[in-house]
Amino acid sequence: MNFIYWLYQWQLKGYRRDRMVLFIQSLTPQDRVRLLLSGQRKRPKITIKIVLISLTAAVIVLFPLVTIPKLSLFWVVCVAFLVVIGGPFAIAAAVFLWSIPSFFVERFLLFLAKRKRAMFPSLIVIGVTGSYGKTTTKEVIADVLSEKFKVLRTPKSANGEIGVALHALRYLDASYDVYVVEMGAYYQGVIKLVADAMKPKIGVMTGLNEQHAGLFGGKENIIKAKMELIDALDVNGTAVLNVADKNVEELVKNIDVAIMTYESRNVDQNVQAARVVGALLGMTEDQIAQGISHINPQQSRMQITKVSDNLSVIDDTYNSNSTGFRAAVEKLVSIPADRHIVVCTGVYELGEESQSVNSALDQEIFPRVDGFYIVEPFHAKYYAHAKLVVSAKQLYDEMVNKVGSVAVLFEGRSLINLQTMTKLTSNS
């Protein structure tokens, strides 16, 4: 079980050593021992890379059994024990070994994507970055611009070097007028690589906060990384900034290209970015309004579902950051209901700010709701006012089997337990 679990964790962390180190550092000593010995019931998605890593790790852990002749029963037991303990370390070694060819493949794909993008000099590329709101902003911009232009957009959250490069190589052609590209990063330099390949004319900055501070080494480095998109714009480019975010507003004086601004304080206002970009590209007010009317709600992007007369669900399980969490709670308490309930994972990858940010959320949210539940055991220590739930049935009994109407917010990223609970509640 622990072998499968650690494969899942490495895949979840994008095979990034720094993300895995940050995860392990966030665990208590007791949790580390428990996960080392038994793991959790989590399984990775089957991909070519996960299969290669699995086979390589298996060879590493089984090597002593096939190379040492005539092992006694005692030594067989010892080796078997080492296999159990050493499994996670063998997986880490396998990830490192495969990271070497992966690096060169990624750079080669970026090189090819850059060459392909250069084939379409009239193509307008719009880059979208920020600590939060990137995907929804990318989607609404693409939806609105589609009223006038033929628009290609990067899918879901394919926002890194490999995702953008593969998408451009597969789908970009001369028929498109506009390419809307989400650009994300876990460290400095990634957005610069993507922007250098895609040559954006417009750069949209959605907002900045402490998300992934543990990976970047602080908010200052986050700002530097996100600014790589704006820095990549040429003299004729335009920066589109969400000045409702004070961190973005402070950047205005340091930007040399043309600037246009908008204000968005929650996911519903991300359409303001589309209004600005549409006007910048010559769309009329009528065209923009028509495009806005065609915006499609994105799956797991703070959707409200009226499951029954007595149950409303807000699904914000795609991601979680402190800004989005607070906005989701505002939306929750605005729903008319007898009880308002929050079910969350907590916010991940905050490094030294994990306790301060998550504890602040705990203090702010608890007085505003009637039920507060945490489903991530490793974050329970930060949420003193939230009740830890460990099964879908337990949560279902807590939320649904009571009199009166209920509005529930599911808030959190990449937690299978939470996804299962969402489906169970929706089927109630």
C-alpha positions as CSV (number, residue, x, y, z in Angstrom):
1,M,0.0,0.0,0.0
2,N,2.8,2.5,0.9
3,F,4.4,1.9,-2.5
4,I,1.2,2.8,-4.4
5,Y,0.6,5.8,-2.1
6,W,4.0,7.3,-2.7
7,L,3.6,6.9,-6.5
8,Y,0.4,8.8,-6.1
9,Q,2.1,11.6,-4.1
10,W,4.9,12.0,-6.6
11,Q,2.4,12.2,-9.4
12,L,0.3,14.7,-7.4
13,K,3.4,16.8,-6.9
14,G,4.3,16.8,-10.6
15,Y,7.4,14.7,-9.8
16,R,8.9,17.8,-8.3
17,R,11.5,17.2,-5.5
18,D,10.9,20.6,-3.9
19,R,7.1,20.0,-3.7
20,M,7.7,16.6,-2.1
21,V,10.2,18.0,0.4
22,L,7.7,20.7,1.4
23,F,5.0,18.1,1.8
24,I,7.1,15.9,4.1
25,Q,8.3,19.0,6.1
26,S,4.6,19.8,6.8
27,L,4.0,16.4,8.4
28,T,4.4,15.6,12.1
29,P,7.0,12.9,13.0
30,Q,4.2,10.5,13.7
31,D,2.6,11.1,10.3
32,R,5.9,10.6,8.6
33,V,6.3,7.2,10.2
34,R,2.7,6.2,9.5
35,L,2.9,7.1,5.8
36,L,6.3,5.5,5.4
37,L,4.9,2.2,6.8
38,S,1.3,2.1,5.5
39,G,0.6,5.1,3.3
40,Q,-3.1,5.9,2.5
41,R,-5.7,4.6,0.1
42,K,-4.7,6.7,-2.8
43,R,-3.8,5.5,-6.3
44,P,-2.0,7.4,-9.1
45,K,-3.4,7.8,-12.6
46,I,-1.9,5.3,-15.0
47,T,0.4,7.1,-17.4
48,I,3.5,6.0,-19.3
49,K,5.7,8.0,-16.9
50,I,4.2,6.4,-13.8
51,V,4.6,3.0,-15.3
52,L,8.3,3.6,-16.0
53,I,8.9,5.0,-12.5
54,S,7.1,2.0,-11.0
55,L,9.2,-0.5,-12.9
56,T,12.4,1.3,-12.1
57,A,11.6,1.5,-8.4
58,A,10.6,-2.2,-8.4
59,V,14.0,-3.1,-9.9
60,I,15.8,-1.1,-7.3
61,V,14.0,-2.6,-4.3
62,L,14.1,-6.2,-5.6
63,F,17.7,-6.1,-6.7
64,P,19.1,-7.7,-3.5
65,L,16.7,-10.7,-3.9
66,V,17.9,-11.6,-7.4
67,T,21.6,-10.8,-6.9
68,I,22.4,-12.4,-3.5
69,P,22.5,-16.2,-3.9
70,K,21.1,-18.6,-1.3
71,L,19.6,-16.2,1.2
72,S,18.5,-17.7,4.5
73,L,15.0,-17.3,5.7
74,F,16.3,-14.7,8.2
75,W,17.8,-12.6,5.4
76,V,14.8,-13.0,3.2
77,V,12.6,-11.5,6.0
78,C,15.2,-8.7,6.5
79,V,15.2,-7.9,2.8
80,A,11.4,-8.0,2.7
81,F,11.3,-5.5,5.5
82,L,13.7,-3.3,3.7
83,V,11.6,-3.5,0.6
84,V,8.6,-2.1,2.6
85,I,10.7,0.6,4.3
86,G,12.8,1.3,1.2
87,G,9.9,1.5,-1.3
88,P,9.4,5.3,-0.9
89,F,13.1,5.9,-1.2
90,A,13.4,3.7,-4.3
91,I,10.5,5.6,-5.9
92,A,12.4,8.9,-5.1
93,A,15.5,7.5,-6.8
94,A,13.5,6.4,-9.8
95,V,11.9,9.9,-10.1
96,F,15.4,11.4,-10.1
97,L,16.6,9.0,-12.8
98,W,13.7,9.8,-15.1
99,S,13.9,13.5,-14.4
100,I,17.1,13.7,-16.5
101,P,15.7,12.6,-19.8
102,S,12.4,14.5,-18.9
103,F,14.3,17.7,-18.7
104,F,15.8,17.4,-22.2
105,V,12.4,16.3,-23.7
106,E,10.7,19.3,-22.2
107,R,13.3,21.8,-23.5
108,F,13.1,20.2,-27.0
109,L,9.3,20.4,-27.0
110,L,9.5,24.1,-26.0
111,F,12.0,24.6,-28.9
112,L,9.6,23.0,-31.3
113,A,6.6,25.0,-29.9
114,K,8.6,28.2,-30.3
115,R,9.3,27.5,-33.9
116,K,5.7,26.7,-34.6
117,R,4.4,29.8,-32.9
118,A,6.9,31.8,-35.1
119,M,5.1,30.5,-38.2
120,F,2.0,32.7,-37.4
121,P,3.3,36.3,-36.9
122,S,-0.2,37.7,-37.0
123,L,-1.4,35.5,-34.2
124,I,-2.4,37.4,-31.0
125,V,-1.2,35.6,-27.9
126,I,-2.7,36.5,-24.6
127,G,-0.9,35.2,-21.5
128,V,-2.7,34.9,-18.2
129,T,-0.9,34.5,-14.9
130,G,-1.4,35.2,-11.2
131,S,-1.5,33.3,-7.8
132,Y,-5.3,32.7,-8.2
133,G,-8.0,33.0,-10.8
134,K,-5.9,32.1,-13.8
135,T,-8.0,29.4,-15.2
136,T,-11.4,31.1,-14.8
137,T,-10.0,34.4,-16.2
138,K,-8.5,32.5,-19.2
139,E,-11.8,30.8,-19.9
140,V,-14.0,34.0,-19.7
141,I,-11.5,35.9,-21.9
142,A,-11.6,33.1,-24.5
143,D,-15.4,32.8,-24.4
144,V,-15.9,36.6,-24.9
145,L,-13.3,36.9,-27.6
146,S,-14.9,34.0,-29.5
147,E,-17.7,36.3,-30.4
148,K,-15.5,38.1,-32.9
149,F,-12.3,35.9,-33.3
150,K,-11.4,32.3,-33.8
151,V,-9.9,31.5,-30.5
152,L,-7.7,28.7,-29.2
153,R,-7.1,28.3,-25.5
154,T,-4.9,26.0,-23.4
155,P,-7.0,23.3,-21.8
156,K,-8.0,23.0,-18.1
157,S,-4.8,23.9,-16.2
158,A,-2.1,22.9,-18.7
159,N,-0.1,26.0,-17.8
160,G,3.5,24.8,-17.5
161,E,6.3,24.3,-20.1
162,I,5.3,20.8,-21.2
163,G,1.5,21.4,-21.2
164,V,1.7,24.6,-23.2
165,A,4.3,23.2,-25.6
166,L,2.3,20.0,-26.3
167,H,-0.9,21.9,-26.8
168,A,0.6,24.4,-29.2
169,L,2.3,21.7,-31.2
170,R,-0.9,19.7,-31.5
171,Y,-3.6,22.3,-32.1
172,L,-2.1,25.6,-33.1
173,D,-2.6,26.4,-36.8
174,A,-3.1,29.4,-39.2
175,S,-6.9,29.4,-38.8
176,Y,-6.7,30.9,-35.3
177,D,-6.7,34.7,-34.6
178,V,-6.1,34.5,-30.9
179,Y,-4.3,32.1,-28.5
180,V,-5.2,32.5,-24.8
181,V,-2.4,30.8,-22.8
182,E,-2.5,30.2,-19.0
183,M,1.0,30.5,-17.6
184,G,1.7,29.1,-14.1
185,A,4.8,28.2,-12.2
186,Y,6.2,26.6,-9.0
187,Y,9.5,28.4,-9.3
188,Q,11.1,31.3,-11.1
189,G,12.0,31.0,-14.8
190,V,9.1,28.8,-15.9
191,I,6.9,31.6,-17.1
192,K,9.9,33.2,-18.8
193,L,10.4,30.0,-20.8
194,V,6.8,29.8,-21.8
195,A,6.5,33.5,-22.6
196,D,9.7,33.4,-24.7
197,A,8.2,30.6,-26.8
198,M,4.7,32.0,-27.2
199,K,5.6,35.8,-27.6
200,P,2.4,37.2,-25.9
201,K,1.1,40.6,-27.0
202,I,-1.1,41.0,-23.9
203,G,-0.3,39.9,-20.4
204,V,-3.1,39.5,-17.8
205,M,-2.2,39.6,-14.1
206,T,-5.1,38.3,-12.0
207,G,-3.8,38.6,-8.5
208,L,-0.9,37.9,-6.1
209,N,-0.9,36.2,-2.7
210,E,1.1,33.7,-0.6
211,Q,0.0,30.7,-2.7
212,H,3.0,28.3,-3.1
213,A,5.1,30.5,-0.9
214,G,6.8,27.4,0.4
215,L,8.1,26.6,-3.1
216,F,9.1,30.1,-4.1
217,G,10.7,31.0,-0.8
218,G,8.4,33.9,-0.1
219,K,6.0,36.4,-1.6
220,E,8.7,38.5,-3.2
221,N,9.9,35.6,-5.3
222,I,6.3,34.8,-6.3
223,I,5.9,38.4,-7.6
224,K,9.2,38.1,-9.5
225,A,8.0,34.8,-11.1
226,K,4.6,36.2,-12.1
227,M,6.2,39.4,-13.5
228,E,8.1,37.3,-16.0
229,L,5.0,37.4,-18.2
230,I,4.8,41.2,-18.1
231,D,8.6,41.5,-18.6
232,A,8.3,39.4,-21.7
233,L,5.9,41.8,-23.5
234,D,7.6,43.9,-26.2
235,V,7.3,47.7,-26.5
236,N,3.9,47.4,-28.2
237,G,2.5,45.0,-25.7
238,T,-0.1,45.7,-23.0
239,A,-0.3,44.6,-19.4
240,V,-3.9,44.1,-18.1
241,L,-3.8,44.3,-14.3
242,N,-6.4,43.5,-11.6
243,V,-5.8,46.5,-9.4
244,A,-8.4,45.3,-6.8
245,D,-5.5,43.2,-5.6
246,K,-3.2,45.5,-3.7
247,N,-0.1,43.5,-4.5
248,V,-0.8,43.9,-8.2
249,E,-1.6,47.6,-7.8
250,E,1.8,48.2,-6.3
251,L,3.4,46.8,-9.5
252,V,2.0,49.5,-11.8
253,K,4.9,52.0,-11.2
254,N,7.5,49.3,-12.2
255,I,5.9,48.4,-15.6
256,D,7.3,50.0,-18.7
257,V,4.7,48.9,-21.3
258,A,1.1,50.2,-21.8
259,I,-1.2,49.3,-18.9
260,M,-5.0,48.7,-18.7
261,T,-6.7,47.9,-15.4
262,Y,-9.8,46.2,-14.1
263,E,-11.1,45.3,-10.7
264,S,-12.1,41.7,-9.7
265,R,-12.6,40.7,-6.1
266,N,-14.1,37.3,-6.7
267,V,-14.6,34.7,-9.4
268,D,-17.9,36.3,-10.6
269,Q,-16.0,39.5,-11.5
270,N,-13.3,37.9,-13.6
271,V,-15.4,38.9,-16.6
272,Q,-14.0,42.4,-16.1
273,A,-10.7,41.2,-17.5
274,A,-12.5,39.9,-20.6
275,R,-14.2,43.3,-21.0
276,V,-10.8,45.1,-21.0
277,V,-9.1,42.6,-23.3
278,G,-12.1,42.6,-25.7
279,A,-12.1,46.4,-25.9
280,L,-8.3,46.4,-26.4
281,L,-8.8,44.1,-29.4
282,G,-11.5,46.3,-31.0
283,M,-14.6,44.6,-29.9
284,T,-17.8,46.7,-29.6
285,E,-19.8,46.8,-26.4
286,D,-22.5,44.8,-28.1
287,Q,-20.0,42.1,-29.1
288,I,-18.6,42.0,-25.6
289,A,-22.0,41.7,-24.0
290,Q,-23.0,39.0,-26.4
291,G,-19.8,37.1,-25.6
292,I,-20.4,37.4,-21.9
293,S,-23.8,35.9,-22.4
294,H,-22.1,32.8,-23.9
295,I,-19.7,32.2,-21.0
296,N,-19.8,28.6,-19.9
297,P,-19.5,27.8,-16.1
298,Q,-16.4,25.8,-15.5
299,Q,-16.4,22.5,-13.7
300,S,-15.3,22.8,-10.0
301,R,-14.9,26.6,-10.3
302,M,-17.1,27.7,-7.5
303,Q,-20.3,26.5,-9.1
304,I,-23.6,26.6,-7.2
305,T,-25.8,23.5,-7.7
306,K,-29.3,23.4,-6.4
307,V,-29.4,19.7,-5.6
308,S,-32.9,19.8,-4.0
309,D,-35.2,22.2,-2.3
310,N,-33.2,21.8,0.9
311,L,-29.7,21.4,-0.4
312,S,-27.4,23.8,-2.3
313,V,-23.8,22.9,-3.1
314,I,-20.8,25.2,-4.0
315,D,-18.2,23.1,-5.7
316,D,-14.8,24.8,-5.4
317,T,-12.8,21.6,-5.2
318,Y,-10.5,22.4,-8.1
319,N,-8.1,24.5,-6.1
320,S,-7.8,26.4,-2.9
321,N,-5.9,29.5,-1.8
322,S,-6.6,32.0,0.9
323,T,-8.1,34.7,-1.4
324,G,-10.4,32.2,-3.2
325,F,-11.4,30.5,0.1
326,R,-12.6,33.8,1.6
327,A,-14.5,34.7,-1.6
328,A,-16.2,31.3,-1.6
329,V,-17.3,31.7,2.0
330,E,-18.8,35.1,1.0
331,K,-20.8,33.4,-1.7
332,L,-21.8,30.6,0.7
333,V,-23.3,32.9,3.3
334,S,-25.2,34.8,0.6
335,I,-27.3,31.7,-0.1
336,P,-30.6,31.7,1.8
337,A,-30.5,28.6,4.0
338,D,-31.1,27.5,7.6
339,R,-27.5,26.2,7.9
340,H,-24.3,27.1,6.1
341,I,-21.5,24.5,6.1
342,V,-17.9,24.5,5.0
343,V,-16.0,21.3,4.1
344,C,-12.3,22.0,3.3
345,T,-8.9,20.6,2.9
346,G,-7.0,23.7,4.0
347,V,-4.5,25.5,1.8
348,Y,-1.4,23.6,0.7
349,E,2.2,24.4,0.0
350,L,2.5,27.6,2.1
351,G,5.8,26.6,3.7
352,E,6.5,28.6,6.8
353,E,3.2,30.5,6.4
354,S,1.1,27.3,6.6
355,Q,0.1,27.7,10.2
356,S,-0.5,31.5,10.1
357,V,-2.5,31.5,6.9
358,N,-4.6,28.4,7.7
359,S,-5.1,29.4,11.4
360,A,-6.3,32.8,10.3
361,L,-8.8,31.2,7.9
362,D,-10.0,29.0,10.8
363,Q,-10.5,32.1,13.0
364,E,-12.3,34.0,10.3
365,I,-14.6,31.4,8.9
366,F,-15.8,29.5,12.1
367,P,-18.0,32.4,13.4
368,R,-19.7,32.8,10.1
369,V,-21.0,29.3,9.5
370,D,-23.0,26.6,11.3
371,G,-20.8,23.7,10.5
372,F,-17.1,23.6,9.8
373,Y,-15.3,20.4,8.7
374,I,-11.7,19.6,7.7
375,V,-11.1,16.4,5.6
376,E,-7.3,16.7,5.4
377,P,-5.8,15.0,8.5
378,F,-2.4,16.7,8.0
379,H,-4.1,20.2,8.2
380,A,-6.4,19.4,11.2
381,K,-3.8,20.9,13.6
382,Y,-4.3,24.3,12.0
383,Y,-8.1,24.3,12.2
384,A,-8.9,24.2,15.9
385,H,-12.6,25.1,15.3
386,A,-13.2,22.6,12.5
387,K,-14.2,18.9,13.1
388,L,-12.1,16.3,11.3
389,V,-14.2,13.9,9.2
390,V,-12.7,10.8,7.7
391,S,-15.4,9.2,5.7
392,A,-18.1,10.2,3.3
393,K,-20.8,8.6,5.4
394,Q,-19.7,10.6,8.5
395,L,-19.9,13.8,6.6
396,Y,-23.2,12.9,5.0
397,D,-24.7,12.2,8.4
398,E,-23.4,15.5,9.8
399,M,-24.7,17.6,6.9
400,V,-27.8,16.1,5.5
401,N,-29.6,14.1,8.1
402,K,-31.0,17.2,9.9
403,V,-34.0,19.3,9.6
404,G,-33.9,22.5,7.5
405,S,-32.3,23.7,4.3
406,V,-28.5,23.5,3.9
407,A,-25.9,25.3,1.8
408,V,-22.6,23.5,1.6
409,L,-19.2,24.8,0.4
410,F,-16.7,22.1,-0.7
411,E,-13.3,23.9,-0.7
412,G,-10.0,22.2,-1.5
413,R,-7.6,20.8,-4.0
414,S,-6.9,17.3,-5.3
415,L,-8.4,15.4,-2.4
416,I,-10.1,12.2,-3.5
417,N,-12.1,12.0,-0.2
418,L,-13.5,15.4,-0.9
419,Q,-14.5,14.6,-4.5
420,T,-16.2,11.4,-3.3
421,M,-18.1,13.4,-0.6
422,T,-19.1,16.0,-3.2
423,K,-20.7,13.3,-5.4
424,L,-22.4,11.6,-2.5
425,T,-23.9,14.8,-1.3
426,S,-25.0,15.7,-4.9
427,N,-26.8,12.4,-5.1
428,S,-28.6,12.8,-1.8
